[in-house]
């Protein structure tokens, strides 16, 4: 996964898969998703990211799998 932030346009681009985009859908006024030819999410664009996505701070945390008894 890659996250790119473009300060000049306050746009965040989140790339989940390195695949060609088949279709782009507008989810809301400032959020767009890109899908591959099988309907899988490839990437997401968030315009006005600091306001719409709280992108002033970004963190990543991997939660380990719980073992079951």
mmCIF file of the N, C-alpha and C atoms, coordinates in Angstrom:
data_MODEL
# 
_entry.id   MODEL 
# 
loop_
_atom_site.group_PDB 
_atom_site.id 
_atom_site.type_symbol 
_atom_site.label_atom_id 
_atom_site.label_alt_id 
_atom_site.label_comp_id 
_atom_site.label_asym_id 
_atom_site.label_entity_id 
_atom_site.label_seq_id 
_atom_site.pdbx_PDB_ins_code 
_atom_site.Cartn_x 
_atom_site.Cartn_y 
_atom_site.Cartn_z 
_atom_site.occupancy 
_atom_site.B_iso_or_equiv 
_atom_site.pdbx_formal_charge 
_atom_site.auth_seq_id 
_atom_site.auth_comp_id 
_atom_site.auth_asym_id 
_atom_site.auth_atom_id 
_atom_site.pdbx_PDB_model_num 
ATOM 1   N N  . UNK A 1 1  ? 0.847   -1.165  0.000   1.00 0.00 ? 1  UNK A N  1 
ATOM 2   C CA . UNK A 1 1  ? 0.000   0.000   0.000   1.00 0.00 ? 1  UNK A CA 1 
ATOM 3   C C  . UNK A 1 1  ? 0.895   1.232   0.000   1.00 0.00 ? 1  UNK A C  1 
ATOM 4   N N  . UNK A 1 2  ? 0.481   2.221   -0.783  1.00 0.00 ? 2  UNK A N  1 
ATOM 5   C CA . UNK A 1 2  ? 1.204   3.489   -0.837  1.00 0.00 ? 2  UNK A CA 1 
ATOM 6   C C  . UNK A 1 2  ? 0.215   4.613   -0.566  1.00 0.00 ? 2  UNK A C  1 
ATOM 7   N N  . UNK A 1 3  ? 0.636   5.575   0.233   1.00 0.00 ? 3  UNK A N  1 
ATOM 8   C CA . UNK A 1 3  ? -0.172  6.763   0.484   1.00 0.00 ? 3  UNK A CA 1 
ATOM 9   C C  . UNK A 1 3  ? 0.651   7.966   0.060   1.00 0.00 ? 3  UNK A C  1 
ATOM 10  N N  . UNK A 1 4  ? 0.079   8.766   -0.830  1.00 0.00 ? 4  UNK A N  1 
ATOM 11  C CA . UNK A 1 4  ? 0.753   9.982   -1.288  1.00 0.00 ? 4  UNK A CA 1 
ATOM 12  C C  . UNK A 1 4  ? -0.131  11.173  -0.944  1.00 0.00 ? 4  UNK A C  1 
ATOM 13  N N  . UNK A 1 5  ? 0.499   12.240  -0.450  1.00 0.00 ? 5  UNK A N  1 
ATOM 14  C CA . UNK A 1 5  ? -0.236  13.456  -0.136  1.00 0.00 ? 5  UNK A CA 1 
ATOM 15  C C  . UNK A 1 5  ? 0.340   14.593  -0.974  1.00 0.00 ? 5  UNK A C  1 
ATOM 16  N N  . UNK A 1 6  ? -0.536  15.278  -1.686  1.00 0.00 ? 6  UNK A N  1 
ATOM 17  C CA . UNK A 1 6  ? -0.147  16.390  -2.546  1.00 0.00 ? 6  UNK A CA 1 
ATOM 18  C C  . UNK A 1 6  ? -0.569  17.685  -1.858  1.00 0.00 ? 6  UNK A C  1 
ATOM 19  N N  . UNK A 1 7  ? 0.403   18.352  -1.249  1.00 0.00 ? 7  UNK A N  1 
ATOM 20  C CA . UNK A 1 7  ? 0.119   19.541  -0.449  1.00 0.00 ? 7  UNK A CA 1 
ATOM 21  C C  . UNK A 1 7  ? -0.492  20.670  -1.276  1.00 0.00 ? 7  UNK A C  1 
ATOM 22  N N  . UNK A 1 8  ? -0.042  20.831  -2.520  1.00 0.00 ? 8  UNK A N  1 
ATOM 23  C CA . UNK A 1 8  ? -0.533  21.943  -3.337  1.00 0.00 ? 8  UNK A CA 1 
ATOM 24  C C  . UNK A 1 8  ? -2.026  21.855  -3.642  1.00 0.00 ? 8  UNK A C  1 
ATOM 25  N N  . UNK A 1 9  ? -2.593  20.641  -3.654  1.00 0.00 ? 9  UNK A N  1 
ATOM 26  C CA . UNK A 1 9  ? -4.029  20.477  -3.921  1.00 0.00 ? 9  UNK A CA 1 
ATOM 27  C C  . UNK A 1 9  ? -4.781  19.892  -2.724  1.00 0.00 ? 9  UNK A C  1 
ATOM 28  N N  . UNK A 1 10 ? -4.070  19.639  -1.621  1.00 0.00 ? 10 UNK A N  1 
ATOM 29  C CA . UNK A 1 10 ? -4.651  19.022  -0.421  1.00 0.00 ? 10 UNK A CA 1 
ATOM 30  C C  . UNK A 1 10 ? -5.394  17.741  -0.799  1.00 0.00 ? 10 UNK A C  1 
ATOM 31  N N  . UNK A 1 11 ? -4.699  16.895  -1.568  1.00 0.00 ? 11 UNK A N  1 
ATOM 32  C CA . UNK A 1 11 ? -5.278  15.650  -2.056  1.00 0.00 ? 11 UNK A CA 1 
ATOM 33  C C  . UNK A 1 11 ? -4.454  14.468  -1.556  1.00 0.00 ? 11 UNK A C  1 
ATOM 34  N N  . UNK A 1 12 ? -5.152  13.435  -1.074  1.00 0.00 ? 12 UNK A N  1 
ATOM 35  C CA . UNK A 1 12 ? -4.490  12.194  -0.673  1.00 0.00 ? 12 UNK A CA 1 
ATOM 36  C C  . UNK A 1 12 ? -4.839  11.116  -1.692  1.00 0.00 ? 12 UNK A C  1 
ATOM 37  N N  . UNK A 1 13 ? -3.833  10.322  -2.036  1.00 0.00 ? 13 UNK A N  1 
ATOM 38  C CA . UNK A 1 13 ? -4.018  9.212   -2.959  1.00 0.00 ? 13 UNK A CA 1 
ATOM 39  C C  . UNK A 1 13 ? -3.546  7.946   -2.258  1.00 0.00 ? 13 UNK A C  1 
ATOM 40  N N  . UNK A 1 14 ? -4.443  6.989   -2.093  1.00 0.00 ? 14 UNK A N  1 
ATOM 41  C CA . UNK A 1 14 ? -4.130  5.729   -1.419  1.00 0.00 ? 14 UNK A CA 1 
ATOM 42  C C  . UNK A 1 14 ? -4.177  4.620   -2.458  1.00 0.00 ? 14 UNK A C  1 
ATOM 43  N N  . UNK A 1 15 ? -3.013  4.043   -2.744  1.00 0.00 ? 15 UNK A N  1 
ATOM 44  C CA . UNK A 1 15 ? -2.931  2.953   -3.718  1.00 0.00 ? 15 UNK A CA 1 
ATOM 45  C C  . UNK A 1 15 ? -2.861  1.637   -2.955  1.00 0.00 ? 15 UNK A C  1 
ATOM 46  N N  . UNK A 1 16 ? -3.854  0.783   -3.173  1.00 0.00 ? 16 UNK A N  1 
ATOM 47  C CA . UNK A 1 16 ? -3.910  -0.506  -2.493  1.00 0.00 ? 16 UNK A CA 1 
ATOM 48  C C  . UNK A 1 16 ? -3.311  -1.624  -3.327  1.00 0.00 ? 16 UNK A C  1 
ATOM 49  N N  . UNK A 1 17 ? -3.585  -1.612  -4.625  1.00 0.00 ? 17 UNK A N  1 
ATOM 50  C CA . UNK A 1 17 ? -3.089  -2.645  -5.526  1.00 0.00 ? 17 UNK A CA 1 
ATOM 51  C C  . UNK A 1 17 ? -2.427  -2.001  -6.736  1.00 0.00 ? 17 UNK A C  1 
ATOM 52  N N  . UNK A 1 18 ? -1.390  -2.605  -7.232  1.00 0.00 ? 18 UNK A N  1 
ATOM 53  C CA . UNK A 1 18 ? -0.716  -2.125  -8.439  1.00 0.00 ? 18 UNK A CA 1 
ATOM 54  C C  . UNK A 1 18 ? -1.348  -2.815  -9.647  1.00 0.00 ? 18 UNK A C  1 
ATOM 55  N N  . UNK A 1 19 ? -2.576  -2.370  -9.980  1.00 0.00 ? 19 UNK A N  1 
ATOM 56  C CA . UNK A 1 19 ? -3.327  -2.951  -11.094 1.00 0.00 ? 19 UNK A CA 1 
ATOM 57  C C  . UNK A 1 19 ? -3.903  -1.830  -11.939 1.00 0.00 ? 19 UNK A C  1 
ATOM 58  N N  . UNK A 1 20 ? -4.209  -2.099  -13.199 1.00 0.00 ? 20 UNK A N  1 
ATOM 59  C CA . UNK A 1 20 ? -4.854  -1.089  -14.034 1.00 0.00 ? 20 UNK A CA 1 
ATOM 60  C C  . UNK A 1 20 ? -6.256  -0.762  -13.520 1.00 0.00 ? 20 UNK A C  1 
ATOM 61  N N  . UNK A 1 21 ? -6.616  0.504   -13.633 1.00 0.00 ? 21 UNK A N  1 
ATOM 62  C CA . UNK A 1 21 ? -7.946  0.956   -13.227 1.00 0.00 ? 21 UNK A CA 1 
ATOM 63  C C  . UNK A 1 21 ? -8.913  0.743   -14.378 1.00 0.00 ? 21 UNK A C  1 
ATOM 64  N N  . UNK A 1 22 ? -10.021 0.090   -14.087 1.00 0.00 ? 22 UNK A N  1 
ATOM 65  C CA . UNK A 1 22 ? -11.065 -0.167  -15.082 1.00 0.00 ? 22 UNK A CA 1 
ATOM 66  C C  . UNK A 1 22 ? -12.182 0.873   -14.981 1.00 0.00 ? 22 UNK A C  1 
ATOM 67  N N  . UNK A 1 23 ? -12.492 1.285   -13.736 1.00 0.00 ? 23 UNK A N  1 
ATOM 68  C CA . UNK A 1 23 ? -13.605 2.208   -13.519 1.00 0.00 ? 23 UNK A CA 1 
ATOM 69  C C  . UNK A 1 23 ? -13.331 3.064   -12.292 1.00 0.00 ? 23 UNK A C  1 
ATOM 70  N N  . UNK A 1 24 ? -13.719 4.336   -12.355 1.00 0.00 ? 24 UNK A N  1 
ATOM 71  C CA . UNK A 1 24 ? -13.649 5.235   -11.207 1.00 0.00 ? 24 UNK A CA 1 
ATOM 72  C C  . UNK A 1 24 ? -15.072 5.595   -10.805 1.00 0.00 ? 24 UNK A C  1 
ATOM 73  N N  . UNK A 1 25 ? -15.339 5.497   -9.502  1.00 0.00 ? 25 UNK A N  1 
ATOM 74  C CA . UNK A 1 25 ? -16.664 5.837   -8.985  1.00 0.00 ? 25 UNK A CA 1 
ATOM 75  C C  . UNK A 1 25 ? -16.540 6.978   -7.975  1.00 0.00 ? 25 UNK A C  1 
ATOM 76  N N  . UNK A 1 26 ? -17.491 7.902   -8.050  1.00 0.00 ? 26 UNK A N  1 
ATOM 77  C CA . UNK A 1 26 ? -17.548 8.994   -7.088  1.00 0.00 ? 26 UNK A CA 1 
ATOM 78  C C  . UNK A 1 26 ? -18.370 8.514   -5.892  1.00 0.00 ? 26 UNK A C  1 
ATOM 79  N N  . UNK A 1 27 ? -17.746 8.463   -4.735  1.00 0.00 ? 27 UNK A N  1 
ATOM 80  C CA . UNK A 1 27 ? -18.410 8.002   -3.522  1.00 0.00 ? 27 UNK A CA 1 
ATOM 81  C C  . UNK A 1 27 ? -19.119 9.163   -2.833  1.00 0.00 ? 27 UNK A C  1 
ATOM 82  N N  . UNK A 1 28 ? -18.477 10.302  -2.833  1.00 0.00 ? 28 UNK A N  1 
ATOM 83  C CA . UNK A 1 28 ? -19.071 11.536  -2.325  1.00 0.00 ? 28 UNK A CA 1 
ATOM 84  C C  . UNK A 1 28 ? -18.427 12.674  -3.107  1.00 0.00 ? 28 UNK A C  1 
ATOM 85  N N  . UNK A 1 29 ? -18.755 13.896  -2.748  1.00 0.00 ? 29 UNK A N  1 
ATOM 86  C CA . UNK A 1 29 ? -18.263 15.045  -3.505  1.00 0.00 ? 29 UNK A CA 1 
ATOM 87  C C  . UNK A 1 29 ? -16.739 15.082  -3.600  1.00 0.00 ? 29 UNK A C  1 
ATOM 88  N N  . UNK A 1 30 ? -16.035 14.584  -2.600  1.00 0.00 ? 30 UNK A N  1 
ATOM 89  C CA . UNK A 1 30 ? -14.579 14.682  -2.574  1.00 0.00 ? 30 UNK A CA 1 
ATOM 90  C C  . UNK A 1 30 ? -13.858 13.348  -2.466  1.00 0.00 ? 30 UNK A C  1 
ATOM 91  N N  . UNK A 1 31 ? -14.566 12.243  -2.630  1.00 0.00 ? 31 UNK A N  1 
ATOM 92  C CA . UNK A 1 31 ? -13.938 10.930  -2.505  1.00 0.00 ? 31 UNK A CA 1 
ATOM 93  C C  . UNK A 1 31 ? -14.268 10.084  -3.733  1.00 0.00 ? 31 UNK A C  1 
ATOM 94  N N  . UNK A 1 32 ? -13.214 9.537   -4.334  1.00 0.00 ? 32 UNK A N  1 
ATOM 95  C CA . UNK A 1 32 ? -13.342 8.711   -5.539  1.00 0.00 ? 32 UNK A CA 1 
ATOM 96  C C  . UNK A 1 32 ? -12.606 7.400   -5.304  1.00 0.00 ? 32 UNK A C  1 
ATOM 97  N N  . UNK A 1 33 ? -13.192 6.303   -5.795  1.00 0.00 ? 33 UNK A N  1 
ATOM 98  C CA . UNK A 1 33 ? -12.510 5.014   -5.723  1.00 0.00 ? 33 UNK A CA 1 
ATOM 99  C C  . UNK A 1 33 ? -12.274 4.490   -7.134  1.00 0.00 ? 33 UNK A C  1 
ATOM 100 N N  . UNK A 1 34 ? -11.175 3.799   -7.295  1.00 0.00 ? 34 UNK A N  1 
ATOM 101 C CA . UNK A 1 34 ? -10.822 3.164   -8.566  1.00 0.00 ? 34 UNK A CA 1 
ATOM 102 C C  . UNK A 1 34 ? -10.928 1.657   -8.392  1.00 0.00 ? 34 UNK A C  1 
ATOM 103 N N  . UNK A 1 35 ? -11.580 1.006   -9.369  1.00 0.00 ? 35 UNK A N  1 
ATOM 104 C CA . UNK A 1 35 ? -11.783 -0.438  -9.333  1.00 0.00 ? 35 UNK A CA 1 
ATOM 105 C C  . UNK A 1 35 ? -11.113 -1.102  -10.518 1.00 0.00 ? 35 UNK A C  1 
ATOM 106 N N  . UNK A 1 36 ? -10.687 -2.347  -10.338 1.00 0.00 ? 36 UNK A N  1 
ATOM 107 C CA . UNK A 1 36 ? -10.145 -3.096  -11.464 1.00 0.00 ? 36 UNK A CA 1 
ATOM 108 C C  . UNK A 1 36 ? -11.299 -3.741  -12.236 1.00 0.00 ? 36 UNK A C  1 
ATOM 109 N N  . UNK A 1 37 ? -10.989 -4.541  -13.236 1.00 0.00 ? 37 UNK A N  1 
ATOM 110 C CA . UNK A 1 37 ? -12.019 -5.136  -14.083 1.00 0.00 ? 37 UNK A CA 1 
ATOM 111 C C  . UNK A 1 37 ? -12.852 -6.210  -13.380 1.00 0.00 ? 37 UNK A C  1 
ATOM 112 N N  . UNK A 1 38 ? -12.463 -6.585  -12.155 1.00 0.00 ? 38 UNK A N  1 
ATOM 113 C CA . UNK A 1 38 ? -13.230 -7.565  -11.382 1.00 0.00 ? 38 UNK A CA 1 
ATOM 114 C C  . UNK A 1 38 ? -13.982 -6.910  -10.221 1.00 0.00 ? 38 UNK A C  1 
ATOM 115 N N  . UNK A 1 39 ? -13.907 -5.576  -10.152 1.00 0.00 ? 39 UNK A N  1 
ATOM 116 C CA . UNK A 1 39 ? -14.601 -4.854  -9.092  1.00 0.00 ? 39 UNK A CA 1 
ATOM 117 C C  . UNK A 1 39 ? -13.829 -4.705  -7.800  1.00 0.00 ? 39 UNK A C  1 
ATOM 118 N N  . UNK A 1 40 ? -12.545 -5.091  -7.818  1.00 0.00 ? 40 UNK A N  1 
ATOM 119 C CA . UNK A 1 40 ? -11.710 -4.957  -6.625  1.00 0.00 ? 40 UNK A CA 1 
ATOM 120 C C  . UNK A 1 40 ? -11.210 -3.529  -6.484  1.00 0.00 ? 40 UNK A C  1 
ATOM 121 N N  . UNK A 1 41 ? -11.136 -3.051  -5.246  1.00 0.00 ? 41 UNK A N  1 
ATOM 122 C CA . UNK A 1 41 ? -10.651 -1.709  -4.969  1.00 0.00 ? 41 UNK A CA 1 
ATOM 123 C C  . UNK A 1 41 ? -9.159  -1.617  -5.263  1.00 0.00 ? 41 UNK A C  1 
ATOM 124 N N  . UNK A 1 42 ? -8.785  -0.688  -6.135  1.00 0.00 ? 42 UNK A N  1 
ATOM 125 C CA . UNK A 1 42 ? -7.386  -0.487  -6.518  1.00 0.00 ? 42 UNK A CA 1 
ATOM 126 C C  . UNK A 1 42 ? -6.807  0.707   -5.777  1.00 0.00 ? 42 UNK A C  1 
ATOM 127 N N  . UNK A 1 43 ? -7.546  1.816   -5.758  1.00 0.00 ? 43 UNK A N  1 
ATOM 128 C CA . UNK A 1 43 ? -7.048  3.025   -5.118  1.00 0.00 ? 43 UNK A CA 1 
ATOM 129 C C  . UNK A 1 43 ? -8.204  3.937   -4.747  1.00 0.00 ? 43 UNK A C  1 
ATOM 130 N N  . UNK A 1 44 ? -7.864  4.965   -3.953  1.00 0.00 ? 44 UNK A N  1 
ATOM 131 C CA . UNK A 1 44 ? -8.852  5.929   -3.506  1.00 0.00 ? 44 UNK A CA 1 
ATOM 132 C C  . UNK A 1 44 ? -8.208  7.317   -3.517  1.00 0.00 ? 44 UNK A C  1 
ATOM 133 N N  . UNK A 1 45 ? -8.959  8.301   -3.971  1.00 0.00 ? 45 UNK A N  1 
ATOM 134 C CA . UNK A 1 45 ? -8.513  9.686   -3.970  1.00 0.00 ? 45 UNK A CA 1 
ATOM 135 C C  . UNK A 1 45 ? -9.423  10.477  -3.041  1.00 0.00 ? 45 UNK A C  1 
ATOM 136 N N  . UNK A 1 46 ? -8.800  11.260  -2.141  1.00 0.00 ? 46 UNK A N  1 
ATOM 137 C CA . UNK A 1 46 ? -9.548  12.093  -1.212  1.00 0.00 ? 46 UNK A CA 1 
ATOM 138 C C  . UNK A 1 46 ? -9.131  13.532  -1.433  1.00 0.00 ? 46 UNK A C  1 
ATOM 139 N N  . UNK A 1 47 ? -10.053 14.335  -1.937  1.00 0.00 ? 47 UNK A N  1 
ATOM 140 C CA . UNK A 1 47 ? -9.795  15.759  -2.131  1.00 0.00 ? 47 UNK A CA 1 
ATOM 141 C C  . UNK A 1 47 ? -10.107 16.494  -0.831  1.00 0.00 ? 47 UNK A C  1 
ATOM 142 N N  . UNK A 1 48 ? -9.417  17.626  -0.607  1.00 0.00 ? 48 UNK A N  1 
ATOM 143 C CA . UNK A 1 48 ? -9.545  18.383  0.650   1.00 0.00 ? 48 UNK A CA 1 
ATOM 144 C C  . UNK A 1 48 ? -9.282  17.432  1.820   1.00 0.00 ? 48 UNK A C  1 
ATOM 145 N N  . UNK A 1 49 ? -8.183  16.713  1.737   1.00 0.00 ? 49 UNK A N  1 
ATOM 146 C CA . UNK A 1 49 ? -7.886  15.603  2.644   1.00 0.00 ? 49 UNK A CA 1 
ATOM 147 C C  . UNK A 1 49 ? -7.731  16.019  4.098   1.00 0.00 ? 49 UNK A C  1 
ATOM 148 N N  . UNK A 1 50 ? -7.152  17.159  4.364   1.00 0.00 ? 50 UNK A N  1 
ATOM 149 C CA . UNK A 1 50 ? -6.979  17.566  5.760   1.00 0.00 ? 50 UNK A CA 1 
ATOM 150 C C  . UNK A 1 50 ? -8.329  17.780  6.424   1.00 0.00 ? 50 UNK A C  1 
ATOM 151 N N  . UNK A 1 51 ? -9.273  18.313  5.690   1.00 0.00 ? 51 UNK A N  1 
ATOM 152 C CA . UNK A 1 51 ? -10.612 18.564  6.230   1.00 0.00 ? 51 UNK A CA 1 
ATOM 153 C C  . UNK A 1 51 ? -11.466 17.301  6.221   1.00 0.00 ? 51 UNK A C  1 
ATOM 154 N N  . UNK A 1 52 ? -11.455 16.556  5.114   1.00 0.00 ? 52 UNK A N  1 
ATOM 155 C CA . UNK A 1 52 ? -12.357 15.413  4.942   1.00 0.00 ? 52 UNK A CA 1 
ATOM 156 C C  . UNK A 1 52 ? -11.860 14.118  5.559   1.00 0.00 ? 52 UNK A C  1 
ATOM 157 N N  . UNK A 1 53 ? -10.568 13.984  5.737   1.00 0.00 ? 53 UNK A N  1 
ATOM 158 C CA . UNK A 1 53 ? -10.044 12.713  6.234   1.00 0.00 ? 53 UNK A CA 1 
ATOM 159 C C  . UNK A 1 53 ? -9.169  12.872  7.477   1.00 0.00 ? 53 UNK A C  1 
ATOM 160 N N  . UNK A 1 54 ? -9.123  14.079  8.027   1.00 0.00 ? 54 UNK A N  1 
ATOM 161 C CA . UNK A 1 54 ? -8.300  14.280  9.212   1.00 0.00 ? 54 UNK A CA 1 
ATOM 162 C C  . UNK A 1 54 ? -6.850  13.926  8.957   1.00 0.00 ? 54 UNK A C  1 
ATOM 163 N N  . UNK A 1 55 ? -6.345  14.307  7.803   1.00 0.00 ? 55 UNK A N  1 
ATOM 164 C CA . UNK A 1 55 ? -5.021  13.866  7.372   1.00 0.00 ? 55 UNK A CA 1 
ATOM 165 C C  . UNK A 1 55 ? -3.880  14.713  7.940   1.00 0.00 ? 55 UNK A C  1 
ATOM 166 N N  . UNK A 1 56 ? -4.099  15.370  9.024   1.00 0.00 ? 56 UNK A N  1 
ATOM 167 C CA . UNK A 1 56 ? -3.011  16.125  9.663   1.00 0.00 ? 56 UNK A CA 1 
ATOM 168 C C  . UNK A 1 56 ? -2.003  15.162  10.289  1.00 0.00 ? 56 UNK A C  1 
ATOM 169 N N  . UNK A 1 57 ? -2.475  13.962  10.612  1.00 0.00 ? 57 UNK A N  1 
ATOM 170 C CA . UNK A 1 57 ? -1.602  12.941  11.171  1.00 0.00 ? 57 UNK A CA 1 
ATOM 171 C C  . UNK A 1 57 ? -1.989  11.602  10.572  1.00 0.00 ? 57 UNK A C  1 
ATOM 172 N N  . UNK A 1 58 ? -0.997  10.808  10.205  1.00 0.00 ? 58 UNK A N  1 
ATOM 173 C CA . UNK A 1 58 ? -1.250  9.495   9.623   1.00 0.00 ? 58 UNK A CA 1 
ATOM 174 C C  . UNK A 1 58 ? -0.432  8.477   10.401  1.00 0.00 ? 58 UNK A C  1 
ATOM 175 N N  . UNK A 1 59 ? -1.055  7.373   10.778  1.00 0.00 ? 59 UNK A N  1 
ATOM 176 C CA . UNK A 1 59 ? -0.313  6.316   11.454  1.00 0.00 ? 59 UNK A CA 1 
ATOM 177 C C  . UNK A 1 59 ? -0.775  4.963   10.932  1.00 0.00 ? 59 UNK A C  1 
ATOM 178 N N  . UNK A 1 60 ? 0.062   3.979   11.127  1.00 0.00 ? 60 UNK A N  1 
ATOM 179 C CA . UNK A 1 60 ? -0.225  2.611   10.700  1.00 0.00 ? 60 UNK A CA 1 
ATOM 180 C C  . UNK A 1 60 ? 0.089   1.700   11.871  1.00 0.00 ? 60 UNK A C  1 
ATOM 181 N N  . UNK A 1 61 ? -0.815  0.793   12.165  1.00 0.00 ? 61 UNK A N  1 
ATOM 182 C CA . UNK A 1 61 ? -0.585  -0.152  13.237  1.00 0.00 ? 61 UNK A CA 1 
ATOM 183 C C  . UNK A 1 61 ? -1.072  -1.518  12.798  1.00 0.00 ? 61 UNK A C  1 
ATOM 184 N N  . UNK A 1 62 ? -0.200  -2.498  12.874  1.00 0.00 ? 62 UNK A N  1 
ATOM 185 C CA . UNK A 1 62 ? -0.591  -3.863  12.553  1.00 0.00 ? 62 UNK A CA 1 
ATOM 186 C C  . UNK A 1 62 ? -0.943  -4.571  13.851  1.00 0.00 ? 62 UNK A C  1 
ATOM 187 N N  . UNK A 1 63 ? -2.142  -5.132  13.902  1.00 0.00 ? 63 UNK A N  1 
ATOM 188 C CA . UNK A 1 63 ? -2.616  -5.815  15.098  1.00 0.00 ? 63 UNK A CA 1 
ATOM 189 C C  . UNK A 1 63 ? -2.388  -7.311  14.924  1.00 0.00 ? 63 UNK A C  1 
ATOM 190 N N  . UNK A 1 64 ? -1.636  -7.924  15.839  1.00 0.00 ? 64 UNK A N  1 
ATOM 191 C CA . UNK A 1 64 ? -1.364  -9.355  15.693  1.00 0.00 ? 64 UNK A CA 1 
ATOM 192 C C  . UNK A 1 64 ? -2.638  -10.187 15.837  1.00 0.00 ? 64 UNK A C  1 
ATOM 193 N N  . UNK A 1 65 ? -2.643  -11.311 15.191  1.00 0.00 ? 65 UNK A N  1 
ATOM 194 C CA . UNK A 1 65 ? -3.772  -12.238 15.229  1.00 0.00 ? 65 UNK A CA 1 
ATOM 195 C C  . UNK A 1 65 ? -3.908  -12.827 16.640  1.00 0.00 ? 65 UNK A C  1 
ATOM 196 N N  . UNK A 1 66 ? -5.124  -12.900 17.106  1.00 0.00 ? 66 UNK A N  1 
ATOM 197 C CA . UNK A 1 66 ? -5.375  -13.513 18.422  1.00 0.00 ? 66 UNK A CA 1 
ATOM 198 C C  . UNK A 1 66 ? -5.407  -15.018 18.272  1.00 0.00 ? 66 UNK A C  1 
ATOM 199 N N  . UNK A 1 67 ? -4.779  -15.699 19.189  1.00 0.00 ? 67 UNK A N  1 
ATOM 200 C CA . UNK A 1 67 ? -4.811  -17.156 19.168  1.00 0.00 ? 67 UNK A CA 1 
ATOM 201 C C  . UNK A 1 67 ? -6.050  -17.621 19.920  1.00 0.00 ? 67 UNK A C  1 
ATOM 202 N N  . UNK A 1 68 ? -6.727  -18.596 19.359  1.00 0.00 ? 68 UNK A N  1 
ATOM 203 C CA . UNK A 1 68 ? -7.915  -19.125 20.009  1.00 0.00 ? 68 UNK A CA 1 
ATOM 204 C C  . UNK A 1 68 ? -7.561  -20.407 20.751  1.00 0.00 ? 68 UNK A C  1 
ATOM 205 N N  . UNK A 1 69 ? -8.230  -20.602 21.854  1.00 0.00 ? 69 UNK A N  1 
ATOM 206 C CA . UNK A 1 69 ? -7.947  -21.789 22.698  1.00 0.00 ? 69 UNK A CA 1 
ATOM 207 C C  . UNK A 1 69 ? -8.774  -22.969 22.249  1.00 0.00 ? 69 UNK A C  1 
# 
